[in-house]
Amino acid sequence: MRMRIVKLITLIVILSVSTVSVAQEFPTFLVGTWKVTGSNHFEHWDLVNDHTLKGLMYQLESGLPVVSEYLEIRRKGDDIYYFATVLDQNNGESIPFKLHLRDSAYSFENPEHDFPGIIRYTPLSDHKISVFVGTEDDGFELELVSTEAK
């Protein structure tokens, strides 16, 4: 009987720790508006609920936002996916990228997609994020700076 209680407590602790780590994986640090350093391009994210972020990429033209891409990050079961819908590409279909945590980076990957196959967000501070867009062999990096006080 005593051994069953110890096993039950151990199981409860393991399950609660697993739940905490999964919850921490969700990239809520993205919420807000981010400006691409050195350009008039922006990325904006809203937290819809505890398992969905919706965002968009846009640039300012004559002071007005012009959207180029719709974004979504959504938890599906134990996995988290990033969906990118680029206007005038892929017949309007969203391209999915699965989250793989790499140290402090949130690496969304789809090796079957030609370019990009990787979209990797690395928080540098509360006000700055590094974003790598590319493949294992080629790509570019952007620096996003928050437009809001955090």
Secondary structure by P-SEA (a helix, b strand, c coil): caaaaaaaaaaaaaaaaaaaaaaaaccccccccccccccccbbbbbbcccccccbbbbbbcccbbbbcbbbbbbbcccbbbbbbbbccccccbbbbbbbbbccccbbbbccccccccbbbbbbccccbbbbbbcccccbbbbbbbbcccc
